[in-house]
């Protein structure tokens, strides 16, 4: 029964590590980070007239900058940051519990607890030393997370998370981790470093010896924990929160240290733990399958950023179907690696875990023909990358679209709207069309690598009422903040104090416009505005409730009608 609970925990843990399936509680904004030291600057007079309409008094530029700086603290809402950090902590906690079950760590618990008891000479001192040992583990991993924060910082993490090179590099990294878990090789640290720390632990006495013993555990177990730590840091870094890596490592270390401490404090806890055996290796291989599946998310992001347009949604789903079916076959013992022990019979826990894996693989199959796969919203490529959708296009489903909508808009050779919608990708062009049809605009600040942006489109915008409101009542303008392939003309290039660089491409120009006009750099970010570009109601981030989002759209429509009737 213990084994079944532990195995079931793997699926639950993956739902936390998975930025789609387990992001039901994710923050409303995908990358809400505003550094304390940045200054927002007005967009200069060389930009679109639609933007300058709200910036007539350029002589007051300095005072406007000062006023905006006072609003910076209000941008990164504490509630949103807390949601992000809590999720990162829970992901780290899940990763720590998984790491504890790895063959490098799990068998060491009885030996470590016995060591403390004998070394201390009494049970009371042994408990105290075990607690110090657990705290040492936490300090070591949190320090590592803080090091990542110091080296990169929030601005750099934001930039990296939307970079094609970042996503492709981590795709390769997770593939290497998966191959390691499959048993092809082990990722280890230099033996000289490990031996040196071991010697320190043996020679030192008191708190120093306990600390070096914890450091020795961290180094010796790196072949098992390294891939998990790498995955956690990738996830934390991709969200852009400056404290994300440290918080993730705190959750990881807490989960890793807790069993050691509990085993020393409560001897009965150690007796209730399942015995070591071949199931530990099976667990490690299953984690390799999950690493392999998660790696495809980063490859998809690189494909979207670089506009390869070959890693489509159906290719992604086919690979996921194959991965989870193979994992189910492996759990049944029909697929074996060289280091696997024989499975003479299928135990009840194995049977149920195999059923879960195989069922999940089959659940994804309808998505190959365009069916919504909600559990992968935000991780799978968007529906507009699908080559074939059963039932044809739903461009007008749930509402009508103006017949005078341009057949071709700027940048539509590289940018594409969500399936079933029409959108502009240039602010000036979209504002001109909105004026001609007398409709408010829905400005969607989005990004290719933005997880919550895709999740909103896949789960909320497909709602019949939400889709109808966007198509019938608004002119949709999607402004990508990470689009690097479209270069801006010289008259739109200026130095951005926010981005600390020139707005020489469409993404940087859109990002600077969002920060200067609406004092935010988070995505997704929805602004309903009239011709003056002033928000009709307060802009919002992601709202993962279709009824609430529809009500939000209705409030903007009502405000626009009230404003036009004045």
N, C-alpha and C positions, 0 to 999 in steps of 0.2 A: 504493500500500500504506500509505503514511504517513497518508493521509486516512482510509482505512478504520479504522486503529487509533485515530485521534483520534475518529472518529464513534462507534466502538464504546465508547470511553471515556465518552461522554455517557450511555449507558444504565447503565454501571457506576456512574458518578457519581450518577445520579439515584437508584440504589438506596441510596446513602449519604445523600442528602438526604431521601429518602422515609422517614418514620418507621415504615413498615411493612415494605416489601420489603427494606430493608437493615438492619433492626434485629435480625438474628439474633444479633449480638454486643452488643446493648444492655444497659445495666445492669439488674440484677435489680430495682431499685426505681426508680420513675419520677421521683420528685421528692424524693430523699433530701437534705434540707438542714436542718441544725440550727444556728442562729446561736449564736455563742459566748456572747452576753450574755443569752440568754433564761433565764427561770426557770420551771420547771414547778410548777404549783400543784395541790393536791388539789381535786377536784370537791366542791363544798360539800354540806352535808346536805340541801339542797332537791331533789337529783336523785333518780333512780330508786332504789328499795330494792335492786334487783339490783346496782347499782354500789356502793352504800354498804356492801354485804355485805363488801366487801374493804377498807373504810376505817373500821373501827369506832372506832379511837382518834383522834378528831379533835384531841385535845389535843397530839398529836405532829406536827401539820401542818408546823410550821417545820422540824423535824428531817427529816421526809420530803422536804421541798423541797430541803434541803441535800444529802441523799443522792442525790436524783435528778440534781442539777446535776453531781455527779461522774460520772454515767453518760452525760452528754450527749456527751462525746467518743467514747464507744463506739457511739453510735447511727449516726452517719454513717460507716459502715465505710470505711476507706481503700480497700479493694479496689473497693467499689461506686462511690466517687467517681472513682477512677482509670478505671474502665470508662466512666463518663459523659464524662469529660474526653477520653479517648482517642477516643471516638466523635465528639465535637464537633470535635476536632482533624482527624480524617479527613474529616469533612464539609467543614471549612474548606479542607483540602488539595484535595479534589475540586473545590470551588467556585473555588479559585484557578486550577487548571489549565483549567477551563472559561472563566474570565474571560480568561486568557491567549490563548485562541483567538478572542476577540471581535474584530470589525473595528477597534475603537478601539485595540487594543493590539498584536495580532499583527504588523501591518506595521511597527510602530515598532522592532522588535528590531534589524534591520540598521542602521537609522539611529542608534539609541542606541549600539550597540557601536562603529560607525564614529566617532561623535562622541568617545567616550572615547579611542579609539586616537589620533586626530589631536590631541586636546587635550593628552594626556599627553606626546606626543612619542616615546614608546617603548612597546613592547608590555608590558613589565613594569609600568610606571606605569599603563598603561591597565587592566591586570587588577586592580591595587589599587584604582583608582577605581571600577571596575565592581562590585567586592565591597562597597565602601562604599555605592555606589548601591543595591545589593540590601539591605544592612542598613538603609539609610534607609527603604526601602519597608516593611520589617518593623516598624521603630519607629513609623512613622506609623499603620499599621493596628492594631497592638497598643495604641497609645495611645488610638485611637478605641474599641476594645473595652473598655479599662479605664474610659473615660469613661462608657460605658453601665453598667458595674458600679457605679461611684461614684454615679451618678444614681439608680439603682433599688435595688441591694442584693438579696441572695438572698431575703429575706422578701417584698419587693415583687414580684420576678420570680415567686415561687411563687403569690402571690395573682393576679397578672395572667394567668398561664398557665391558670388555671381560671375566668377571667372571661369571660362572654359578650361583653362589649364588646371585650375584648382580641382574642378570636378573630374577631369580626365585622370589627373594624378591619383586622386583618391579611388577612382574606379580600379586602376592598376593595383593600388595598395590593398584594397579589399579582396581582389582576386588572389593576390599573394597570400593574404591571411587565410583565405578559404583553402587554398592548396596546402598550406601548412597544417590546417586542421584535418585535412584528408590524410595526412601522414606522409606526404612526399618528402618533407624535411621539417626541421624544427628551427624556429627563430630564437636564437640564444644570444646572450651578451658575451663579450670576451671572457674566457675562463679566468684570465689573470685578475680581472676586476672582481669576479664572483669569489675567487679564492682569497683575495685581499680582504673583502668584507667579512667572509667567514672567519678568517684569522682574527680580525678585530673583535668579532662577537665572542670568540673563545678566550681571548686575552683580557678583554675588558670586564670589569666588575661593576655591579650596581646598575644605575640607569643607563649608562653608556653601553654596557654589554647588551641590555635588553633592546636598546634602539638599534644597534648594529645587527642583532638577530632579526629584527623586523625588516631591516634593509636587506639582509640576506634572503629572507623569504621573497621580497619583491623582485630580487635579481634572479634567484633560482627558478621562480615560477614564471619568468617572463615569456618562456616558450608557449605557455597557455594563456597568460593574461595579456600579453602584448597585442595580439589581434583585437581583443575585446576593448582594451584601453584605446587603441588606435581608432576603432569604430566610434567609441564614445566621444573622443576628441573631435573627430570629423563632424559628428552630429552637432556637438556644442558649438564648434567654430562656424558651421554653416548658418547658424541662427544670428550670429553677429553680436551676441551679448558679451560685454567685456568680462563679466564674472562667470560666464558659462563654463569654460574649462575647469575652473577651480571648484565650482559647485558640483559639476559632474564627477570630478575626482573625489570630492567629499562623499557623495552618495556611494560611489564605487568602494571606497576604502571602508566606509561604515559597514556596508554589507559584508565585506571581506573579513573585517576584524571581529564582527559581532559573534560569529560561531565559535571562534577561539576563546573569547571572553566568557561566553555562556557555558562552554564546556568546562571551564575551570571553576566557575561559580556554582554551577549545577551539574554535578557528575552524572545525574540521571539523563541529562540532555545528550551526553556523549553516547550512552548506551542505547538511546532511542534512534540514533542516526543509522541509516542503512550501511551495510558493509561494502567495502570497496570490491570492485570486480569489473568484468568486461563491460558492464553498462556505462561506466565512466567514459570509456573510449567511444561507445556508441553515441553518448551525449556530445562528445567533442566533434564527431563527424557530422552529427545533425546541425551543430552550430556552424560547421563549414558550409553546409547547404544554405543556411540562412544568410551567412556572409556573402555567398555567391549571388543570392537573390538581391540583397541590398546593394551590391556593387552596381547592378544594372540601373539603379536610380541615378547614380552619378554619371554614368555613361549617357543616359537620356538627357540630363541637364547639359552636358557638353554638346550633345547633338543639337539641342535647341539653341544654345548660345552661338554656336559656330555655323548653324544653318546647313548641316550636312544633309538633313532630310532623308536619311536612310534608316535610322533606328526608330521606325514607326511604332505606333501603339500595338499593332498586332504582333510584331516581332518581339517586343517586350513581353507581351502576355504569353506568347508561345514558350519563351524561355522560362518564365515563371511556372507555367503548367508542367513543363518537363522537369524542372528542379524539384517541385513538390511531389510529383508522382515518383520520381527516383528516390526521394527521401522516404516516402512511404514504403517502397519496395525494399529499401535498405533496412528499415526498422523491422520488417518482416523476416529479415535474414536472407533474402533472395539475392542481395547484392552485397558483396564482401570486399573489403580492402585487405592488403597483405598483413596488417597488424591486428585484424579483427579476430576475436575468438569465435568458435563455432556456436551456432544457435540451434540446439537440438530440438527445441520446441518454441512455439510462440506463446509468451506469457500474456496474461490479461492486460497489463499496462502497455506492452508493446502493441497489442492488437488495437487498443483504443487510440494510441498515439498514431499508429499507421492509418486508422480510419480518418482521424483529423487531417493528416497530411494529404491523403489521397482525395478526401472530400474537398479540401481547399483548392487543390489543383483542378478538379473538375468544375468547381464553382467559377473559375476564371474562364472556362471555355466559351461561354456565350459572348464574352467581351471581344472575342476574335471577329464577331460580326457586328460590333458596334453597341452591344448591350452595356448599360452602365455597370461598372464594377466599383461600388461605393467604397469598399474597404481599401482600394488602392488609389482613392482620390488624392491627388497631390504628389503621388510617387510615380504613377504611370504617366507616359506621355499624354498630352491632351488629345481629345477626340478629333480635333481637326487634322491630326497627323494620320488618321486611319484612312487607308486606301479604299476600303469597301465597307459600307454600312448597310445592313439589311433593312429594307424599307425605304432606301433612298434618302435624299436630303430632307432636313426638317427646317429649312431656312426660314419658312414663314409659319411654322407650327406655333399655335397658341396666340397668333396675332399677325397683323399685316405690317408690311414694311413699305414706306413711301416708294412709289414707282419711279420717282425722279431721283432716287439715290444714285450717285455716280457708279457707273460700271467699273471704273478703275479709280483708285485713290492713291495718294502718295505713299510710297514705301510698301505697297502690297505685294511687291515682288519678293520681299524678305519677311514681312510680318503678316500674320494671318489672324483673323478674329476667332473667338470661340465658335465651335460648331453651332449653327443655327442663328448666328448674329451677323450684323454688318457693323463695321466700325471704321473710324478714321484713326490714322496714326500720326497725323500732323495737326497741331493745335490750331493754327491759323485756318487751315482748310476746314476743319470740323466746326469752328466757330462761324465761319462764313455760311456753311450749310445750315447750321442751327438758326441763324438769323433769317435765312430765306424761308424756312418752314415754321418759324416762330415757335421753337421748342427749347426747353432747357437742355443743357448738356450734362451728361454723366461722365466725368473725367475719371478714368480708371488708371491710377498709377500702378504699374505692374512690372513684372520681370520674368525673363525666361526661366531662371532658376528659383523663382519664388514658389515655395511649397503651398502656402496658403492661398496664393492667387489661383493656382490650378485647382485647389480643393473647392474654392468658392465657385469656380466655373463648372466643375464636375458635379457638385452636390446641390448648390443653391440656385445657380442661374438656370439649371434645367427644370426647375419647378415651373409649372404652367403659368401661375400668376406672376411670378418674378420675371420670367421670360417675356410675358406679354407687356408688362410695364416698361421694361427696358426697350423693347422693340417699338412699341407704339407711342410712348410718351417722352422718350429721350432721344438725343443724338449721342451715341456712344463714341467717346474718344479715348483710345487706349494709348497711354504714354509709357513706353518701355524705358526703364532707367538703366538697364544693362545691355542695351543694344549698341554694339561697338562697330558693326560693319558699315553703318550709314554715317558718312562724314558730313559735317555741317558746312554751309557756305561761309566765306570769310566774314560777311556782315553779321553773322550770328555767333561768332566765336569771341568769347571774352573770358577773363580769368574769374574763376569761381572761388570765393573765399571759403565756401562750404566744402567743396570737393578738393580744394588746394591744387587745382589744375585747370587747364583751359577746357571750355565746353566745345571741344572739337569734334565730338560725335553726338549722335542723337541721344544716346543714353545719358551722357553727362549733361547735355542741355536740358533734358527732361528732369533729371535729378536736381539740377540747380534751380529750375523753375518751381518744382514742388517745394523745395526748402525755402526759397525767397518769397513765394506767393502764399504758401499755406503753412510755413514753419514746421515742416515735417519731412522726414526722410525714410518713412516706413512704407512697406508694401505688403499686402494691397492697401490702397488708400483711395477711398471713393469720395469725390466732390461733386455735388449737384449744384450747378451754377447757371446764372443767366448770362446775358451778353457782356456784362461788366466783369465776369469771372469771379464775382463775390459769391461765397457759399450761400445757398438758399437756406440751408440748415447746417448744423455742425457736421463737418466731414467725419467719416467713420472708417475703421479698418474692417477686418473680416468679421462677419456676423454669421455664425454657423447655425442659423435657424431661419428657414425659408419664410415663415410667417412674419418674424421680426424684421427680416430684410425687406419684405414686401411693404410692411408698414413704414419702414424708413424711406423707401422710394415714394410712397404715397404722401409722406410729409413734405418731401421736396416738390412734388407736383402741386400740392395745395399752396405752398409758399410761392411758387412761380406764378400760379394763376392769380393769387392775391396781389402780387407785385405788379403784374401786367394790367390789372384792373384799377390800379390807383390813378 
